[in-house]
Amino acid sequence: MALVLTAGGCADPAEEDGTPVTPRAAAPATAPPTTERIDGVDRYATAVAASQRRFAGGSSAVVLASGTDFPDALVGAAVARAFGAPLLLLPPAGLTPVVRAEVERLRAGSVVLVGGERAVPLGVQTTLQDAGLDVRRVAGPDRYATAEDVATQLVQPGAPGGEVYLATGEDFPDALAAASTGRPVLLVTRRTLPSATREALEQLRPESVVVVGGPDAVSGTVLDALDTLVPDAEVLRIAGEDRYATTAQVHLRAASGAPPAEVALTTGGDFPDALSAAGLGVPVLLVRPDCVPVSTAAVLDSWAPTSVVALGGPAAVADGAAAGRTCGGQW
C-alpha cells in the first residue's frame, strides 16, 4: 500500500490506485471520572457519612456491627449488601449519639445486629427495641458460627444453590473482598473447614464455591475437604500476588456483566473504611495510601467508571490515589 506524505511529515494511507484514504478520527479520550471523598472524624462518622450519601431518603433496614472486631463486621457487610441497607459501626461503648441520630434519620423499621453481646452490647438492643424498632441479633459462639448464621438466615435463606465465597477468618482483606460482592461469605482457617462452615455448606448446597486467597491463606487441604463435602459444586480459587490483586480479581468475576458506573476506593491497610462502603452497593477496590496498585488500576481502566468514591481521610487514601495516580506511574 502506498503512503502519501502530509505537510506534517506524517503519512496517510492510500488505496492501491493512489487515491488518498480519509484517516479515521482518533477515538475520543475517556473523560476522567468524577471523584468524591467520604470521610468523618473517625471510622464511625465515616460510616454515617456513607449512609447519608447512599440513603439520603432513608432506609427501611439498617445493619449494626462492631467497628473494632473485623469478622462480625465483614459478614455484616454481606448482610448490608444483600439487603440494600447501610452498615453502621459501633464502638465498644455501644450506641453513640451520632449513630443513633443516623438510625433515626433513616427512619428504619428494622435493625440487624451482627455479633454477640461483647461485640454489640445488650444495651444497644434494648435501646432500639424501646424506640419501637424490630431488632434481630445474629450471633454464634465464634466468628465461623456467626458467618454461618448470616449466610443461611439472611443472605441466602431458603432454596439452596447459587454461589458461596470462602475466605480466611484470621485476616480481613480476602473476606472483605468477598463480603462486598453481596453473596454468602463463610469463614475458614488455613487448614480446616470449621464445623459451622461445614453445616452451612451442607445447608446451602451451592453450585459453586469461590475460595478467596492463595494457599498461605486457605490451604489445599481445605479445597480437598470441599471436594468431599460438596462434590457437585464447582470449586474455584481466586488469588493474586497480594491483597490488591486478589480483590481486583474477585470484583472482575463478580461484575462480569456491564461494568459498574461507580467504584469505591479504600485503604488496603485496615478494614473499617471499606466496611463503610458496603452500603454503597458498589465494588470496593483496595489502594495504598498514596497510589493505586497496578492491579487495581487495570480494573479501573477496564471498567472506566464515571464516578470514584474515596472512603476515609487523606491519610488513608491520599488525593493523588483518589485521583488515580498509579504506583510507579499515572492512571
C-alpha positions as CSV (number, residue, x, y, z in Angstrom):
1,M,0.0,0.0,0.0
2,A,1.4,3.4,-1.0
3,L,1.9,6.2,1.5
4,V,1.3,9.9,0.8
5,L,3.4,12.4,2.8
6,T,1.5,15.1,4.6
7,A,2.6,18.6,5.4
8,G,3.4,17.5,8.9
9,G,5.8,14.9,7.7
10,C,3.4,12.1,8.6
11,A,1.8,9.8,6.1
12,D,-1.8,9.0,5.2
13,P,-2.7,5.6,3.8
14,A,-3.9,5.4,0.1
15,E,-5.8,2.9,-2.0
16,E,-3.8,0.9,-4.4
17,D,-4.8,3.3,-7.3
18,G,-3.2,6.2,-5.4
19,T,-6.4,7.8,-4.1
20,P,-5.9,9.0,-0.6
21,V,-7.9,7.4,2.2
22,T,-9.6,9.7,4.7
23,P,-7.9,9.0,8.0
24,R,-10.0,7.6,10.8
25,A,-10.8,10.1,13.5
26,A,-9.0,9.3,16.7
27,A,-11.2,7.6,19.4
28,P,-12.3,10.3,21.9
29,A,-10.4,10.1,25.1
30,T,-12.4,8.7,28.0
31,A,-13.3,11.5,30.3
32,P,-11.7,11.1,33.8
33,P,-14.2,10.0,36.5
34,T,-15.5,12.5,39.0
35,T,-14.0,11.9,42.4
36,E,-15.6,12.3,45.8
37,R,-14.4,11.7,49.3
38,I,-16.5,10.3,52.1
39,D,-14.8,10.9,55.4
40,G,-15.6,11.6,59.1
41,V,-13.7,12.3,62.2
42,D,-13.4,8.6,62.9
43,R,-14.5,5.3,61.4
44,Y,-17.9,5.6,63.0
45,A,-18.6,9.0,61.5
46,T,-17.3,7.8,58.1
47,A,-19.8,5.0,58.1
48,V,-22.5,7.5,58.9
49,A,-21.4,9.8,56.1
50,A,-21.5,6.9,53.7
51,S,-25.0,6.1,54.8
52,Q,-26.1,9.7,54.4
53,R,-24.8,9.7,50.8
54,R,-26.3,6.5,49.7
55,F,-29.5,6.6,51.7
56,A,-30.4,10.3,51.6
57,G,-34.1,9.4,51.5
58,G,-33.9,6.8,54.3
59,S,-33.8,3.0,54.5
60,S,-36.3,0.5,55.9
61,A,-33.5,-1.5,57.5
62,V,-30.0,-0.9,58.9
63,V,-27.2,-3.2,59.9
64,L,-25.1,-2.5,63.1
65,A,-21.8,-4.3,63.8
66,S,-18.6,-3.7,65.8
67,G,-16.2,-1.2,64.4
68,T,-13.3,-2.9,66.3
69,D,-13.8,-6.6,65.5
70,F,-13.5,-7.3,61.8
71,P,-15.0,-10.8,61.4
72,D,-18.5,-9.8,62.6
73,A,-18.4,-6.6,60.7
74,L,-17.3,-8.3,57.5
75,V,-20.2,-10.7,57.5
76,G,-22.4,-7.7,58.4
77,A,-21.2,-6.0,55.2
78,A,-22.5,-9.0,53.3
79,V,-25.9,-8.5,55.0
80,A,-25.9,-4.8,54.1
81,R,-25.1,-5.5,50.5
82,A,-27.7,-8.3,50.2
83,F,-30.4,-6.2,51.9
84,G,-29.5,-2.9,50.1
85,A,-29.1,-1.3,53.5
86,P,-26.5,0.8,55.3
87,L,-23.9,-0.7,57.6
88,L,-23.2,1.4,60.7
89,L,-20.3,0.7,63.0
90,L,-20.4,0.7,66.8
91,P,-17.6,1.4,69.3
92,P,-17.2,-0.8,72.4
93,A,-19.3,1.7,74.4
94,G,-22.3,1.0,72.3
95,L,-24.8,3.3,70.6
96,T,-23.3,6.7,70.3
97,P,-25.4,9.8,69.7
98,V,-24.0,10.1,66.1
99,V,-25.0,6.6,65.2
100,R,-28.4,6.8,67.0
101,A,-29.2,10.0,65.1
102,E,-28.4,8.3,61.8
103,V,-30.7,5.4,62.6
104,E,-33.5,7.9,63.4
105,R,-32.8,9.9,60.2
106,L,-33.0,6.7,58.2
107,R,-36.5,6.0,59.7
108,A,-35.5,2.4,59.7
109,G,-38.2,0.0,60.9
110,S,-35.9,-3.0,61.4
111,V,-32.3,-3.4,62.6
112,V,-29.9,-6.3,62.3
113,L,-27.3,-6.6,65.0
114,V,-24.3,-8.8,63.9
115,G,-22.3,-10.3,66.7
116,G,-22.8,-11.3,70.3
117,E,-23.1,-9.0,73.3
118,R,-19.4,-8.5,73.6
119,A,-19.4,-7.0,70.0
120,V,-22.8,-5.3,70.2
121,P,-23.8,-4.6,73.8
122,L,-27.2,-5.7,75.1
123,G,-27.9,-2.1,75.9
124,V,-27.9,-1.3,72.1
125,Q,-30.6,-3.9,71.5
126,T,-32.7,-2.7,74.4
127,T,-32.5,1.0,73.4
128,L,-33.5,0.3,69.9
129,Q,-36.4,-2.0,70.9
130,D,-37.6,0.6,73.4
131,A,-37.7,3.0,70.5
132,G,-40.1,0.7,68.7
133,L,-37.7,-0.9,66.2
134,D,-37.8,-4.5,65.2
135,V,-34.4,-5.7,66.3
136,R,-32.8,-9.0,65.3
137,R,-29.5,-10.2,66.5
138,V,-27.5,-12.7,64.5
139,A,-24.6,-14.2,66.5
140,G,-22.9,-17.5,67.0
141,P,-20.4,-18.7,69.6
142,D,-17.5,-17.7,67.3
143,R,-16.8,-15.9,64.0
144,Y,-17.3,-19.0,62.0
145,A,-20.7,-19.7,63.5
146,T,-21.8,-16.1,63.1
147,A,-20.9,-16.2,59.4
148,E,-22.9,-19.4,59.1
149,D,-26.0,-17.8,60.7
150,V,-25.7,-14.7,58.5
151,A,-25.2,-16.7,55.3
152,T,-28.0,-19.2,55.9
153,Q,-30.6,-17.0,57.7
154,L,-30.2,-13.6,56.0
155,V,-28.1,-13.5,52.8
156,Q,-29.3,-16.7,51.2
157,P,-32.2,-18.3,53.2
158,G,-34.5,-20.9,51.7
159,A,-33.7,-22.6,48.4
160,P,-30.2,-24.0,48.0
161,G,-27.9,-23.3,45.1
162,G,-26.0,-20.3,43.8
163,E,-22.5,-19.2,44.7
164,V,-20.8,-19.1,48.1
165,Y,-17.5,-17.4,48.9
166,L,-15.0,-18.8,51.4
167,A,-12.2,-16.8,53.0
168,T,-9.9,-17.0,56.0
169,G,-11.3,-15.8,59.2
170,E,-7.9,-14.9,60.5
171,D,-7.3,-11.7,58.5
172,F,-9.6,-9.2,56.8
173,P,-8.6,-8.4,53.1
174,D,-9.8,-11.6,51.4
175,A,-13.0,-11.8,53.4
176,L,-13.6,-8.1,52.8
177,A,-13.4,-8.6,49.0
178,A,-15.8,-11.5,49.3
179,A,-18.3,-9.6,51.5
180,S,-18.6,-6.6,49.1
181,T,-19.9,-8.9,46.4
182,G,-23.2,-9.4,48.3
183,R,-23.0,-13.2,48.2
184,P,-22.9,-15.5,51.2
185,V,-19.5,-15.5,52.9
186,L,-18.2,-18.3,55.0
187,L,-15.0,-18.3,57.0
188,V,-12.3,-21.0,57.3
189,T,-9.0,-21.4,59.0
190,R,-5.9,-22.0,56.9
191,R,-6.1,-25.8,57.1
192,T,-9.7,-26.6,58.2
193,L,-13.3,-26.2,57.5
194,P,-14.8,-25.4,60.9
195,S,-17.9,-27.4,61.8
196,A,-20.2,-24.3,61.4
197,T,-18.9,-23.7,57.9
198,R,-19.4,-27.4,57.0
199,E,-23.0,-27.1,58.3
200,A,-23.6,-24.0,56.2
201,L,-22.3,-25.6,53.1
202,E,-24.4,-28.7,53.6
203,Q,-27.5,-26.4,54.0
204,L,-26.7,-24.1,51.2
205,R,-25.6,-26.8,48.7
206,P,-24.0,-24.2,46.5
207,E,-23.5,-24.7,42.8
208,S,-20.1,-23.1,43.0
209,V,-17.7,-22.2,45.8
210,V,-15.2,-19.4,45.3
211,V,-12.2,-19.6,47.6
212,V,-10.6,-16.2,48.0
213,G,-6.9,-16.2,48.7
214,G,-3.8,-18.3,48.0
215,P,-2.5,-21.4,49.8
216,D,-1.0,-19.4,52.5
217,A,-4.5,-18.2,53.5
218,V,-6.6,-21.3,52.5
219,S,-4.6,-24.4,52.1
220,G,-5.1,-27.2,49.6
221,T,-6.4,-29.3,52.5
222,V,-9.4,-27.1,52.7
223,L,-10.1,-27.5,48.9
224,D,-9.8,-31.3,49.3
225,A,-12.4,-31.2,52.1
226,L,-14.7,-29.1,49.8
227,D,-14.4,-31.8,47.1
228,T,-15.7,-34.3,49.6
229,L,-18.3,-32.1,51.3
230,V,-19.9,-30.6,48.2
231,P,-18.8,-32.9,45.4
232,D,-21.3,-31.5,42.8
233,A,-20.1,-27.9,43.3
234,E,-17.6,-26.1,41.1
235,V,-14.7,-25.0,43.3
236,L,-12.7,-22.1,42.1
237,R,-9.7,-20.3,43.8
238,I,-9.2,-16.6,43.2
239,A,-5.8,-15.4,44.3
240,G,-3.5,-12.6,43.2
241,E,0.1,-11.8,44.2
242,D,-1.2,-9.6,47.0
243,R,-4.4,-8.4,48.6
244,Y,-4.9,-5.7,46.0
245,A,-4.6,-8.1,43.1
246,T,-6.9,-10.6,44.8
247,T,-9.6,-8.0,45.5
248,A,-9.4,-6.8,41.9
249,Q,-9.8,-10.4,40.6
250,V,-12.8,-11.0,42.9
251,H,-14.6,-7.9,41.6
252,L,-13.8,-8.7,38.0
253,R,-15.6,-12.0,38.4
254,A,-18.5,-10.6,40.4
255,A,-19.1,-7.8,37.9
256,S,-18.9,-9.9,34.8
257,G,-21.8,-8.1,33.1
258,A,-22.0,-4.4,32.4
259,P,-19.1,-2.5,34.1
260,P,-20.1,-0.5,37.2
261,A,-20.6,3.2,36.8
262,E,-19.2,3.9,40.3
263,V,-16.4,2.4,42.2
264,A,-15.2,2.9,45.8
265,L,-11.5,3.1,46.7
266,T,-10.3,2.4,50.2
267,T,-7.1,1.6,52.0
268,G,-5.9,-2.0,52.0
269,G,-4.2,-1.4,55.3
270,D,-7.3,-1.6,57.6
271,F,-10.9,-2.7,57.4
272,P,-13.3,0.0,58.8
273,D,-13.4,2.4,55.9
274,A,-14.0,-0.4,53.4
275,L,-16.9,-1.6,55.6
276,S,-18.4,1.8,55.4
277,A,-18.6,1.3,51.6
278,A,-20.7,-1.9,51.9
279,G,-23.9,0.0,51.9
280,L,-23.0,2.0,48.8
281,G,-23.7,-1.1,46.7
282,V,-20.6,-0.6,44.5
283,P,-17.4,-2.6,44.1
284,V,-14.8,-1.7,46.8
285,L,-11.2,-1.8,45.5
286,L,-8.1,-1.5,47.6
287,V,-5.4,1.1,47.2
288,R,-2.2,2.1,49.0
289,P,-2.3,5.3,51.0
290,D,-0.5,7.4,48.2
291,C,-1.2,5.5,45.0
292,V,-3.3,2.9,43.1
293,P,-1.6,-0.5,42.7
294,V,-1.2,-1.6,39.1
295,S,-3.8,-4.5,39.6
296,T,-6.4,-2.0,40.9
297,A,-5.6,0.5,38.1
298,A,-6.1,-2.3,35.5
299,V,-9.6,-2.9,36.7
300,L,-10.4,0.8,36.7
301,D,-9.1,1.1,33.2
302,S,-11.2,-1.8,32.1
303,W,-14.4,-0.5,33.7
304,A,-13.8,3.2,33.0
305,P,-16.3,4.3,35.8
306,T,-17.8,7.7,35.7
307,S,-17.6,8.1,39.5
308,V,-14.9,7.2,42.0
309,V,-15.6,7.5,45.8
310,A,-12.6,7.5,48.2
311,L,-13.5,6.2,51.6
312,G,-11.5,7.7,54.5
313,G,-9.3,10.7,55.0
314,P,-6.1,11.7,53.1
315,A,-4.0,9.6,55.5
316,A,-5.9,6.5,54.3
317,V,-6.4,7.5,50.6
318,A,-4.3,10.5,49.5
319,D,-5.8,12.9,47.0
320,G,-3.4,11.5,44.4
321,A,-4.6,8.0,44.9
322,A,-8.2,9.1,44.9
323,A,-7.5,10.8,41.5
324,G,-6.0,7.6,40.1
325,R,-2.2,8.0,40.4
326,T,-0.8,4.6,40.0
327,C,2.1,3.2,42.0
328,G,5.0,4.0,39.7
329,G,3.0,5.8,37.0
330,Q,-0.1,7.7,36.2
331,W,-3.6,6.2,35.7
